[in-house]
Amino acid sequence: MNVLTARIEALERSVCSADADIHTTNLAEQVALIERQLSKTLADHTSLARALDKYEALKDIIEGDGDMELARRALGVTAKAELILLNDDALKILSDLHTIRDLQPRISQPEYATAAGLLPQVGELEKQHAQQASAFRQVVADISSVVDKYHADTEAMSEMFIRWDQTLTAIERKVTELEASHSRRHSRLPRVSSPRLRRCYNEDVAYGYRVPKQFEYPDYSPEQLKNRQQQAALVCLVDAYRSIGHRATDLDPLHLQQQPSIPELSPARYGLSNMNEQFNIDGILEMSPKSGSKTASIAEIHQTLVDIYCGRVAFEFEHIPDTAERRWFADYIESTSDQSTLDSAKKRRFHELLVRSETFDNFMQKKFGQVKRYGLEGAESAIIALDELFSLCNHSGITDAILGMPHRGRLNILVDLLKYPPRALFHKLQGNAEFPDNLPASGDVISHISSSPSLNYGCKEDLNVTMLHNPSHLEAVNPVVSGYGRAKQMYLYDKNTDPGCALGDRLIGIQIHGDAAFTGQGVIMETLGLSNLPHFSLGGTIHVIINNQIGYTTPATNARSTLYTSDVGKLVNAPIIHVNGDYPEEVARAMRIAFEYRKLFRKDVIIDLVTFRRWGHNELDEPSFTQPQMYNIIRARESVPKVYERKMMESGVITNADAKQIHASFTKYLETELAASKDYTPKADHLNGKWSGLVMPTQTAPQLDTGVAKETLREVGERSVLVDQTFKVHPRLVKHHIQPRLKRLAEDLAIDWATAESLAFGSLLKQGYNIRLCGQDVGRGTFSQRHAMFVCQETENVFVPLNNISKTQGKIEVANSNLSELAVLGFEYGVSIQSPNVLPIWEAQFGDFNNTAQVITDTYISSGETKWLRQSGLVMLLPHGYDGAGPEHSSSRIERFLQLCNTPIDMSSNSVVQNPNMHVAIPTTPAQIFHLLRRQMIRNYRKPLIVAGPKTLLRLSAATSSLDDMTPGTSFNPILPDVLSKSPEKVVRVVFIAGKLYYDLAKAYAGQSSELTDRVAIVRLEEICPFPRDELANELERFPNVREYVWCQEETMNAGAFTYVQPRIQSLLPNNIMLRYIGRAPLAAPVTGISNIFKAEQSRILKEVFTGI
């Protein structure tokens, strides 16, 4: 690509080179101006997809060189404009109306008549469309002629461009009128066809499908559009400030960042050299000229732009593809820029919060100097941001705020804003537990504790703030916040009788981040990726990055590849507000803008709060080892509270006596709390609210009767596949899924795995429980086995049969997730700890997909109850089994979960007590999974359940169950006793096994002689943790003459359940007999990828079980 093409690309990004050739620059700017005008007029009434189409075409067209390339680009824009008109949504609907016969089967008779009545109008509209298309083609021809003429006469080309622009504008105005007319006429008709920005189902009626309400912002008036066309140079200047003004802002409190020279922000760049020249700003810039008219001089305009876009608050919003959002953002910040003055009461509030934060940090340093407290010093304005946000929430009717944050500043916010008693903190710092001594909890460090207060800022209702516990794994709390908030929203939505209650009306998510972590941790990207999905959205989360400008010891140049740490947020087109943390009032203004955007558009928004860190990574760290210049500046400057306090005294808001009183009063309060901490007795809050009916178990509960009446099972099973006759299910599903299920239920035949799962779901729904089934492709199931949702073959409407069992039932939400594991599993864990009345299930596409979510398993699922007393009933379904698929997609890494389990190793005593942190099961029959799922909800406590689920067993005829195995009086069996040997007294070898290998052994067993098979018993362990000690001991008593005990598995020796069960089984065996291992040898990979070797290993395992007896 030649130099000129590169310059045009640079012009589009508003970073044009200053030393361009004068002829080239003039020519380029003319085309750039036209392109800007086109992008404005086109984008204001077209979708993101269309804009992308336009730019994709431009990309393809850029093949020529020199000036020719400019004309080619102009031609490309026009050609795409024609394409936009021809593919207009309204015209597609008119096309469907024209073919009225296709509509008749899909709409009611009155609507059909309405459609037929429109046909005469359709013909007229089609004529108008043809005229518009013809006009577009003439424009294309005009521009084509320019390609031939441009060498001879540059001025003629410019005139042609102007005429083209005017023609296009007139056409667009007519198209807009037609669109409005079309919209009015077909508003009552059913949806026939419409282009979508993203491929999606028509599942807006499915339970849990929730999208934010849409906010519409008015387009430019015809007069404003005309003014923008006439003032193209001024439009370019304003657009430049909106696009890149943030690069010229004063954001760094330490003034370490060098301010670049940005020529695009100079009026002279656009030929606006006369600073006294007056311009009509209507439709271009929202400002109030002193004269009260709609005109202002370039000097006034330029100063206004500098004040708004290059001050201590900076904005990035021009990357947002939605025109309404961009226009609203610009109009809002420009029209409210002179309304940011706070009253004295608010300023005094800010001052007090800042002083309390600094006083707290100083007190902690004095009393607990050797504690890593991760104080807020240098970033105290974060408290102002949160306080302003809580106040805005309270006054707007929001009742719940779900907050997740890391360690930095956590204690300040807990004590200063969230009513956490300092005596409780000091009690913990003195080496005591944060829970009552009688509770089986290990506790956590002070930077992970939480609080859930009710706050009120003078409103009728309280704001309930829930700060969630967090681990030290940075940002892992974020998806948990989203999941918890989503579950709470669904609860509020289900109980709210107001049909107008929209997503985000009553609850808000708040996430606090560190600057290095926001860029570095992949969970940020994954969590943002969930933010606008209909089964995951909260209706907008407010993100605050506490930007210390350093990550541990790493400067930004080594910490990220982007200009700003917040750039990751552009993944979801979130607007970004940068603000200098040295100015608390500007921080509050930034939060007000963010809150207003979220309130209107219900999308995520990011505040980049640029601050500094007074100490190192913690108070015991020496930061000048690696950042000497930065810390020379920090140590020489005043603190943020002191700077603000001085300004308040200078402005007369407070006096010196006021400041001293606040400091002395809070210090005295902290001293009193410290003294009281010696007698402080912690209180538990884990079984409050919706959890009040549950208990904290001290040992594994006995087997529960989880059976259901056969009549109910049949009803639920039939309902699980019944659809309305007008709903067209895929014929293969009718033949191979629906009809076989109905036949088996009607004739009382054995049922398969998917049916048993549906029976468990449906029976729980009938009892009033809700279910959330989440994961990649869970609606259909990875192996096309489940089909919890049907998709109409004609309309792509989605139907979930299980939600139509009865009028009083609970609801199942089938949430097909994006291709994420870490964030989605964290999200589902958040759902699980919010309510015990929802069965949350996360299914991995293949079992080993949980590898990428290991942080959530380690820090939340396996240890959340132990650390924080937070119970979780989350179910993880992990397809597992060695079937020749190779190293990946075979193993669910069950050994990792078992390693995290806390059950005793020595099982020799029959009085051993087990109170496992989670259950790990490998069920082998449909009845077993039925009882496992029901047990999760029927018992009076919640524990995570890890299921190494089946793949080949889903359709294996031998792996079926009778309905009698699920009726009252039945329950989950931790072991399945031997049923193959005929004479227990003849058994000399007992083989313990888990999983689908049992069916391979049973098949091999059937091929052996009866003399041999009588000597071998095969016992299935269906639940590995808690270890089935009593059941196993009872089973072993059946075989008095055993000489050998074997653990057999298809996994490698260093994987699977062997390392967990070996010491536990061994403790039950006679002292002179050692448990023998039959299985694959230790291997670095889960299994070989060479099929011949795999088959040979599998064959050897099966033969070895029956050899040497």
Stockholm file with secondary structure:
# STOCKHOLM 1.0

chainA/1-1109         MNVLTARIEALERSVCSADADIHTTNLAEQVALIERQLSKTLADHTSLARALDKYEALKDIIEGDGDMELARRALGVTAKAELILLNDDALKILSDLHTIRDLQPRISQPEYATAAGLLPQVGELEKQHAQQASAFRQVVADISSVVDKYHADTEAMSEMFIRWDQTLTAIERKVTELEASHSRRHSRLPRVSSPRLRRCYNEDVAYGYRVPKQFEYPDYSPEQLKNRQQQAALVCLVDAYRSIGHRATDLDPLHLQQQPSIPELSPARYGLSNMNEQFNIDGILEMSPKSGSKTASIAEIHQTLVDIYCGRVAFEFEHIPDTAERRWFADYIESTSDQSTLDSAKKRRFHELLVRSETFDNFMQKKFGQVKRYGLEGAESAIIALDELFSLCNHSGITDAILGMPHRGRLNILVDLLKYPPRALFHKLQGNAEFPDNLPASGDVISHISSSPSLNYGCKEDLNVTMLHNPSHLEAVNPVVSGYGRAKQMYLYDKNTDPGCALGDRLIGIQIHGDAAFTGQGVIMETLGLSNLPHFSLGGTIHVIINNQIGYTTPATNARSTLYTSDVGKLVNAPIIHVNGDYPEEVARAMRIAFEYRKLFRKDVIIDLVTFRRWGHNELDEPSFTQPQMYNIIRARESVPKVYERKMMESGVITNADAKQIHASFTKYLETELAASKDYTPKADHLNGKWSGLVMPTQTAPQLDTGVAKETLREVGERSVLVDQTFKVHPRLVKHHIQPRLKRLAEDLAIDWATAESLAFGSLLKQGYNIRLCGQDVGRGTFSQRHAMFVCQETENVFVPLNNISKTQGKIEVANSNLSELAVLGFEYGVSIQSPNVLPIWEAQFGDFNNTAQVITDTYISSGETKWLRQSGLVMLLPHGYDGAGPEHSSSRIERFLQLCNTPIDMSSNSVVQNPNMHVAIPTTPAQIFHLLRRQMIRNYRKPLIVAGPKTLLRLSAATSSLDDMTPGTSFNPILPDVLSKSPEKVVRVVFIAGKLYYDLAKAYAGQSSELTDRVAIVRLEEICPFPRDELANELERFPNVREYVWCQEETMNAGAFTYVQPRIQSLLPNNIMLRYIGRAPLAAPVTGISNIFKAEQSRILKEVFTGI
#=GR chainA/1-1109 SS CCHHHHHHHHHHTTCCCTTCCHHHHHHHHHHHHHHHHHHHHHHTTSCHHHHHHHHHHHHHHTTCCHHHHHHHHHHHHHHHHHHHHHTCHHHHHHHHHHSHHHHGGGSCHHHHHHHHHTHHHHHHHHHHHHHHHHHHHHHHHHHHHHHHHTTTCHHHHHHHHHHHHHHHHHHHHHHHHHHHHHHHHHTTSCCCCCCCSSCCCBCTTSTTCCCCCCCCCCCCCHHHHHHHHHTHHHHHHHHHHHHHGGGGSCCCTTCCSCCCCCGGGCGGGGTCCCTTCEEECTTTCCCCCTTSSSEEEHHHHHHHHHHHHSSSEEEECTTCSCHHHHHHHHHHHHHSTTCCCCCHHHHHHHHHHHHHHHHHHHHHHHHCTTSCCCCCTTCTHHHHHHHHHHHHHHHHTCCEEEEECCSTTHHHHHHHTSCCCHHHHHHHHTTCCSSCTTSCCCCCCGGGCCCCCEECSSCSSCEEEEECCCCSSTTTHHHHHHHHHHHHHHHHHHHCCCTTCCTTSSEEEEEEEEHHHHHHCHHHHHHHHHTTCTTTCCSCEEEEEEECSCBTTBCHHHHCSSSSGGGGGGGGTCCEEEEETTCHHHHHHHHHHHHHHHHHHCCCEEEEEECCCSSSSSTTCCGGGTCHHHHHHHHHSCCHHHHHHHHHHHTTSSCHHHHHHHHHHHHHHHHHHHHHGGGCCCCCCTTCGGGTTCCCCSSCCCCCCCCCCHHHHHHHHHHTTCCCTTSCCCHHHIIIIIHHHHHHHHTTCCBCHHHHHHHHHHHHHHTTCEEEEEETTTTTCTTSCCCCSEECTTTCBEECGGGGSCTTCCCEEEEECCSCSHHHHHHHHHHHHHCTTEEEEEECSSGGGGGGGHHHIIIIITTHHHHHCCCCCCEEEEECCCSSCCSSSSCCCHHHHHHTCCCCSCCCSTTCCCCCSSEEECCCSHHHHHHHHHHHHHSSSCCCEEEEECSGGGSCTTSCBCGGGGSTTCCCCSEECCCSCSCGGGCCEEEEECSTHHHHHHHHHHTSCHHHHTTEEEEEESEEESCCHHHHHHHHTTCTTCCEEEEEEEEETTSTTHHHHHHHHHTTSCTTCCCEEEEECCCSSSSCSCHHHHHHHHHHHHHHHTSCC
#=GC SS_cons          CCHHHHHHHHHHTTCCCTTCCHHHHHHHHHHHHHHHHHHHHHHTTSCHHHHHHHHHHHHHHTTCCHHHHHHHHHHHHHHHHHHHHHTCHHHHHHHHHHSHHHHGGGSCHHHHHHHHHTHHHHHHHHHHHHHHHHHHHHHHHHHHHHHHHTTTCHHHHHHHHHHHHHHHHHHHHHHHHHHHHHHHHHTTSCCCCCCCSSCCCBCTTSTTCCCCCCCCCCCCCHHHHHHHHHTHHHHHHHHHHHHHGGGGSCCCTTCCSCCCCCGGGCGGGGTCCCTTCEEECTTTCCCCCTTSSSEEEHHHHHHHHHHHHSSSEEEECTTCSCHHHHHHHHHHHHHSTTCCCCCHHHHHHHHHHHHHHHHHHHHHHHHCTTSCCCCCTTCTHHHHHHHHHHHHHHHHTCCEEEEECCSTTHHHHHHHTSCCCHHHHHHHHTTCCSSCTTSCCCCCCGGGCCCCCEECSSCSSCEEEEECCCCSSTTTHHHHHHHHHHHHHHHHHHHCCCTTCCTTSSEEEEEEEEHHHHHHCHHHHHHHHHTTCTTTCCSCEEEEEEECSCBTTBCHHHHCSSSSGGGGGGGGTCCEEEEETTCHHHHHHHHHHHHHHHHHHCCCEEEEEECCCSSSSSTTCCGGGTCHHHHHHHHHSCCHHHHHHHHHHHTTSSCHHHHHHHHHHHHHHHHHHHHHGGGCCCCCCTTCGGGTTCCCCSSCCCCCCCCCCHHHHHHHHHHTTCCCTTSCCCHHHIIIIIHHHHHHHHTTCCBCHHHHHHHHHHHHHHTTCEEEEEETTTTTCTTSCCCCSEECTTTCBEECGGGGSCTTCCCEEEEECCSCSHHHHHHHHHHHHHCTTEEEEEECSSGGGGGGGHHHIIIIITTHHHHHCCCCCCEEEEECCCSSCCSSSSCCCHHHHHHTCCCCSCCCSTTCCCCCSSEEECCCSHHHHHHHHHHHHHSSSCCCEEEEECSGGGSCTTSCBCGGGGSTTCCCCSEECCCSCSCGGGCCEEEEECSTHHHHHHHHHHTSCHHHHTTEEEEEESEEESCCHHHHHHHHTTCTTCCEEEEEEEEETTSTTHHHHHHHHHTTSCTTCCCEEEEECCCSSSSCSCHHHHHHHHHHHHHHHTSCC
//
